[in-house]
Amino acid sequence: MSIEFVGGTRKSGLVERLRIANRLLPLLAVMLVLPASSFLAGCTGNVGASSASSNPQQLSLHFTPPNLNFGSVSTGNKTSQIASVKNMGAGPATIALIKSSSNQFTISGVNFPLTLGAGESANFVVWFNGSTSGKTAGTLTFQGTDGGASMVQLAVAATVAPLQPQLAVSPSVVDAGSAQIGSKTTSNVTLSNTGNAELIVSAITVNGAAFTVSGITTPRLISPGQFATISVVYAPTAAGTDSGSISITSNDPSSPATISLNASGTSAPVGHLTLSPSTLAFGGVAVGSSSVLSATVTNTGVAAVHISSVFASGAAFSESGLAAPATLAAGQSAQIHVTYTPTTTGLVGGTVGISSDAPGAAPGLSLSGTGVHAGISVSPASISFGSLINGQSKSQPVVITNTGTANLNITQLSATGAGVTITGLTAPLTIAPGQSNALNVQFAPLSSGTTTGAVNVVSNAPSSPASVAVSGAGVAATSTLVASPGSLSFANVNAGASTNQSITITNMGNSNATISQVNVSGLGFAASGVATPLTLAPSQSATLNVQFSPKTAAAFSGSVAIVSTSGTTTVAATGSGVQASLAVSPASVSFTNVVVGSTNTQLILISNKGNGSLTINQANVTGGTGFSATGLNLPLTLAAGQSSSFSVQFTPLSAGNNSGTISLISTATTAPATVVLTGSTMAATATLSVNPTNISFGSVNLGSAPTQTLTLTNTGNSNVTISQINVSGAGFMLSGAGVPVTLMPSQSVPVSVQFDPSVAGAVNGNVSVVSNATGSPAAVTLSGTGAAATAHSVQLNWTGSSSTVAGYNVYRTQTSGSGYTLINGGLVSLDDYSDTTVQSGQTYYYVATAVDGSGNESAYSNEAQAIVP
């Protein structure tokens, strides 16, 4: 046979393919990279933008004093000074806070934020902790409420002296004067600790036979700011001048201290003045008040002493009691009274001197005192009670703190404003420095309206009186009950069933409301959950449950009335009663001639023919054996008009007739729906048919293996189990049926029988089927003849291409027009090809293509058909 190309088609197809190949161009991937600026051009916004105003508030403040200097302070001694700030601006200024640059300085006496009107002032207390030795300087920064406000700074400084005792002796030179032989004079020396640590006097040594010392024993401890007095006694034994010294050894770094002693003995009687005590220490005295201490001056000599003057030094000290000129006889005494009236805070000193004709140095009285003051701080600076129901009361505490260094004496506590009172503290009252007391401010309005008042604290503090602004409003008592929802709708409730909804009752007033009754009207409605009487506080709620239980299918209406001290609140209620109706189809089921041991199933349809929801709760099967229900998941709810189904099965275990019923219990108002069940049985038979009973393969070429099908069918009414399928005869084989296999009645299974002869000649065989069917085993006869195979080939040729080609490809398929497969191993250089791989009895379809030197291939040629005998 030949395949002939049509020249134009072949050439056109090949050239077209070459043109397409020439048009194949590589794709050039170009990636455009944009500069960063082009990405950022569309982005707008502020980074780290401040929300502060561009024109912050400028503080205009004046401070008195402009600077604070605490001077030298002993380590661990906390001290304070009072300062004031004044708003020099034209409008109000608000100070949000005061920041200290050093933790050694703290602020008290004011609450922030602090608002000062134009020209208004406020006092505050600056404390120096004195916890670190050395010089300390810092600033106090007053900052406005605006984050960008200007800052006004007040400089403060202090020096903390290192812990060190220091001994001061007064006087350092003692002139005991003249004393008659056989008598003695006494002079007092004051030992003071002017340091900031404990002073320990360990030894006192006297040089000079005429002098002795008494008054203290060593070792002697003298605390900072304290003193001790020693008495120097001069007892001459001969006329003439005596001198000596006293050496005092202590833990003062400059120890020992030396006191020079001078005196003279005489045979003539002389007078001598002594002071007891020689030192007056007033301690802390409030600025503006006074304290009086006294000392006794005595003539311890044997002659009269004429006093010409008594004088006091130090601006805060004054003396009285001993008016000069005065004469003290031997042994006579007089009182000197010293008054200390501090005008400033801090430690001051002074002396009281006495001029007389007594020989020796005039006695002196050493004076010391510390001016202190009381300070007051009240917190909070203002109280707002907001709105309060008339007749009710509310309290808030106010803390009063002594921020000064002297006792704070509160002489009067008062309150102004309608309904404003104070409790918890009564005046007069004393608060020690650094201590606090609290009082309660109560607001109890009796009528509606706004109240403004104050709590005033009168004391000995310089800033007295201190005030706390009080504001509040009285409002009338109201109680309003609100029910939510405002109406209830119960839709489609089955007659005989019940459903619930809730009502939330809330007191929206500002005083208690008491519910006295809950009244329900309308058939089928009832309420529960609220036991009366019930009192609801403002904003408090209660839940009322309303039940609807219709007895018939109809529309109902009613209401719930809530009676309370605020009136009657009514909630309307409506509802619809509906009925469900259960329909079953068929009403009876009959199972006929069911084989014993097998199962027969029939379908039952259930429908809700009513207008209410239907729920099936039970399905009870009663009566004969073998009946059951499946596919019914209970409880099952059917809406109005909805249907469902389930299956009834009959599985008889013995021969005979059976009967029973299925009862469906539901929410339908009718009686339970019943399905009547009947069933009859028959004996089981097992019969197996084989088709065909004889299979002939005829003549079969050696090497081929044709197949024929054998069908096994259960023609009885019970299952047939095939246990074995056996085949005999050379070249016969079985496939397609695995054993054991069970066939139900009327079910079939195919079995493939293959004949693959290995030698030429006639062959006979047999198929044997072993089962539980009657007449087992079933037999099928087999026959066939093996024949030698004949070789075939298909010769192909075509007209060569007019173009220059490298060769040709040959394709084959057994489906015309598709599925071509290349059959030549390499390019065919000639114009013909022999296909020797064909098989007998098959039909093949061929096409060819031309291939050029670049590997480009033409379209398929026309198709040629070959039928192998």
Secondary structure as the mmCIF struct_conf table of DSSP 4:
data_model
#
loop_
_struct_conf.conf_type_id
_struct_conf.id
_struct_conf.beg_label_comp_id
_struct_conf.beg_label_asym_id
_struct_conf.beg_label_seq_id
_struct_conf.end_label_comp_id
_struct_conf.end_label_asym_id
_struct_conf.end_label_seq_id
HELX_RH_AL_P HELX_RH_AL_P1 GLY A 7 ASN A 22
TURN_TY1_P TURN_TY1_P1 ARG A 23 ARG A 23
HELX_LH_PP_P HELX_LH_PP_P1 LEU A 32 PRO A 35
HELX_RH_AL_P HELX_RH_AL_P2 ALA A 36 LEU A 40
TURN_TY1_P TURN_TY1_P2 ALA A 41 GLY A 42
BEND BEND1 VAL A 47 GLY A 48
BEND BEND2 ALA A 52 ALA A 52
BEND BEND3 SER A 54 ASN A 55
HELX_LH_PP_P HELX_LH_PP_P2 PRO A 56 LEU A 59
STRN STRN1 LEU A 61 THR A 64
BEND BEND4 PRO A 65 PRO A 66
STRN STRN2 ASN A 67 SER A 74
TURN_TY1_P TURN_TY1_P3 THR A 75 GLY A 76
STRN STRN3 THR A 79 ASN A 87
BEND BEND5 GLY A 89 GLY A 91
STRN STRN4 ALA A 93 SER A 100
BEND BEND6 SER A 101 SER A 102
TURN_TY1_P TURN_TY1_P4 ASN A 103 GLN A 104
STRN STRN5 PHE A 105 SER A 108
BEND BEND7 GLY A 109 GLY A 109
BEND BEND8 PHE A 112 PRO A 113
STRN STRN6 LEU A 114 LEU A 116
TURN_TY1_P TURN_TY1_P5 ALA A 118 GLY A 119
STRN STRN7 SER A 121 PHE A 128
BEND BEND9 THR A 132 THR A 132
STRN STRN8 GLY A 134 GLY A 144
BEND BEND10 THR A 145 ASP A 146
TURN_TY1_P TURN_TY1_P6 GLY A 147 GLY A 148
STRN STRN9 MET A 151 ALA A 161
BEND BEND11 LEU A 163 LEU A 163
STRN STRN10 LEU A 167 SER A 170
BEND BEND12 SER A 172 SER A 172
STRN STRN11 VAL A 173 GLN A 180
TURN_TY1_P TURN_TY1_P7 ILE A 181 GLY A 182
STRN STRN12 THR A 185 ASN A 193
BEND BEND13 GLY A 195 ALA A 197
STRN STRN13 LEU A 199 ASN A 207
BEND BEND14 GLY A 208 GLY A 208
TURN_TY1_P TURN_TY1_P8 ALA A 209 ALA A 210
STRN STRN14 PHE A 211 SER A 214
BEND BEND15 GLY A 215 GLY A 215
BEND BEND16 THR A 218 PRO A 219
STRN STRN15 ARG A 220 ILE A 222
TURN_TY1_P TURN_TY1_P9 PRO A 224 GLY A 225
STRN STRN16 PHE A 227 TYR A 234
BEND BEND17 THR A 237 ALA A 239
STRN STRN17 GLY A 240 SER A 250
BEND BEND18 ASN A 251 ASP A 252
TURN_TY1_P TURN_TY1_P10 PRO A 253 SER A 254
HELX_LH_PP_P HELX_LH_PP_P3 SER A 255 PRO A 256
STRN STRN18 ALA A 257 THR A 266
BEND BEND19 SER A 267 ALA A 268
STRN STRN19 LEU A 273 SER A 276
BEND BEND20 PRO A 277 SER A 278
STRN STRN20 THR A 279 ALA A 286
TURN_TY1_P TURN_TY1_P11 VAL A 287 GLY A 288
STRN STRN21 SER A 291 ASN A 299
BEND BEND21 GLY A 301 ALA A 303
STRN STRN22 VAL A 305 SER A 313
BEND BEND22 GLY A 314 GLY A 314
TURN_TY1_P TURN_TY1_P12 ALA A 315 ALA A 316
STRN STRN23 PHE A 317 SER A 320
BEND BEND23 GLY A 321 GLY A 321
HELX_LH_PP_P HELX_LH_PP_P4 ALA A 323 ALA A 323
BEND BEND24 ALA A 324 PRO A 325
STRN STRN24 ALA A 326 LEU A 328
TURN_TY1_P TURN_TY1_P13 ALA A 330 GLY A 331
STRN STRN25 SER A 333 TYR A 340
BEND BEND25 THR A 343 THR A 345
STRN STRN26 GLY A 346 SER A 356
BEND BEND26 ASP A 357 ALA A 361
HELX_LH_PP_P HELX_LH_PP_P5 ALA A 362 PRO A 363
STRN STRN27 GLY A 364 VAL A 372
STRN STRN28 ILE A 376 SER A 379
BEND BEND27 PRO A 380 ALA A 381
STRN STRN29 SER A 382 ILE A 389
TURN_TY1_P TURN_TY1_P14 ASN A 390 GLY A 391
STRN STRN30 LYS A 394 ASN A 402
BEND BEND28 GLY A 404 ALA A 406
STRN STRN31 LEU A 408 THR A 416
BEND BEND29 GLY A 417 GLY A 417
TURN_TY1_P TURN_TY1_P15 ALA A 418 GLY A 419
STRN STRN32 VAL A 420 THR A 423
BEND BEND30 GLY A 424 GLY A 424
BEND BEND31 ALA A 427 PRO A 428
STRN STRN33 LEU A 429 ILE A 431
TURN_TY1_P TURN_TY1_P16 PRO A 433 GLY A 434
STRN STRN34 SER A 436 PHE A 443
BEND BEND32 LEU A 446 SER A 448
STRN STRN35 GLY A 449 SER A 459
BEND BEND33 ASN A 460 ALA A 461
TURN_TY1_P TURN_TY1_P17 PRO A 462 SER A 463
HELX_LH_PP_P HELX_LH_PP_P6 SER A 464 SER A 464
BEND BEND34 PRO A 465 PRO A 465
STRN STRN36 ALA A 466 VAL A 475
STRN STRN37 LEU A 481 SER A 484
BEND BEND35 PRO A 485 GLY A 486
STRN STRN38 SER A 487 ASN A 494
TURN_TY1_P TURN_TY1_P18 ALA A 495 GLY A 496
STRN STRN39 THR A 499 ASN A 507
BEND BEND36 GLY A 509 SER A 511
STRN STRN40 ALA A 513 SER A 521
BEND BEND37 GLY A 522 GLY A 522
TURN_TY1_P TURN_TY1_P19 LEU A 523 GLY A 524
STRN STRN41 PHE A 525 SER A 528
BEND BEND38 GLY A 529 GLY A 529
HELX_LH_PP_P HELX_LH_PP_P7 ALA A 531 ALA A 531
BEND BEND39 THR A 532 PRO A 533
STRN STRN42 LEU A 534 LEU A 536
TURN_TY1_P TURN_TY1_P20 PRO A 538 SER A 539
STRN STRN43 SER A 541 PHE A 548
BEND BEND40 LYS A 551 ALA A 554
STRN STRN44 ALA A 555 SER A 564
TURN_TY1_P TURN_TY1_P21 THR A 565 SER A 566
STRN STRN45 GLY A 567 VAL A 578
STRN STRN46 LEU A 582 SER A 585
BEND BEND41 PRO A 586 ALA A 587
STRN STRN47 SER A 588 VAL A 595
TURN_TY1_P TURN_TY1_P22 VAL A 596 GLY A 597
STRN STRN48 ASN A 600 ASN A 608
BEND BEND42 GLY A 610 GLY A 612
STRN STRN49 LEU A 614 GLY A 623
BEND BEND43 GLY A 624 GLY A 624
TURN_TY1_P TURN_TY1_P23 THR A 625 GLY A 626
STRN STRN50 PHE A 627 THR A 630
BEND BEND44 GLY A 631 GLY A 631
BEND BEND45 LEU A 634 PRO A 635
STRN STRN51 LEU A 636 LEU A 638
TURN_TY1_P TURN_TY1_P24 ALA A 640 GLY A 641
STRN STRN52 SER A 643 PHE A 650
BEND BEND46 LEU A 653 GLY A 656
STRN STRN53 ASN A 658 SER A 666
BEND BEND47 THR A 667 THR A 670
HELX_LH_PP_P HELX_LH_PP_P8 ALA A 671 PRO A 672
STRN STRN54 ALA A 673 MET A 682
STRN STRN55 THR A 687 THR A 687
STRN STRN56 LEU A 688 ASN A 691
BEND BEND48 THR A 693 THR A 693
STRN STRN57 ASN A 694 ASN A 701
TURN_TY1_P TURN_TY1_P25 LEU A 702 GLY A 703
STRN STRN58 THR A 707 ASN A 714
BEND BEND49 GLY A 716 SER A 718
STRN STRN59 VAL A 720 SER A 728
BEND BEND50 GLY A 729 GLY A 729
TURN_TY1_P TURN_TY1_P26 ALA A 730 GLY A 731
STRN STRN60 PHE A 732 SER A 735
BEND BEND51 GLY A 736 GLY A 736
BEND BEND52 VAL A 739 PRO A 740
STRN STRN61 VAL A 741 LEU A 743
TURN_TY1_P TURN_TY1_P27 PRO A 745 SER A 746
STRN STRN62 SER A 748 PHE A 755
BEND BEND53 SER A 758 ALA A 760
STRN STRN63 GLY A 761 SER A 771
BEND BEND54 ASN A 772 ALA A 773
STRN STRN64 THR A 774 THR A 774
TURN_TY1_P TURN_TY1_P28 GLY A 775 GLY A 775
HELX_LH_PP_P HELX_LH_PP_P9 SER A 776 SER A 776
BEND BEND55 PRO A 777 PRO A 777
STRN STRN65 ALA A 778 ALA A 787
HELX_LH_PP_P HELX_LH_PP_P10 ALA A 788 ALA A 791
STRN STRN66 VAL A 794 ASN A 797
HELX_LH_PP_P HELX_LH_PP_P11 THR A 799 SER A 801
BEND BEND56 SER A 802 SER A 803
BEND BEND57 ALA A 806 ALA A 806
STRN STRN67 GLY A 807 THR A 813
BEND BEND58 GLN A 814 THR A 815
TURN_TY1_P TURN_TY1_P29 SER A 816 GLY A 817
BEND BEND59 SER A 818 SER A 818
STRN STRN68 THR A 821 LEU A 822
BEND BEND60 GLY A 825 GLY A 826
STRN STRN69 VAL A 828 VAL A 828
BEND BEND61 LEU A 830 ASP A 831
STRN STRN70 ASP A 832 ASP A 835
TURN_TY1_P TURN_TY1_P30 SER A 840 GLY A 841
STRN STRN71 THR A 843 VAL A 851
TURN_TY1_P TURN_TY1_P31 GLY A 853 SER A 854
BEND BEND62 GLY A 855 GLY A 855
STRN STRN72 GLU A 857 GLU A 857
STRN STRN73 ALA A 864 ILE A 867
#
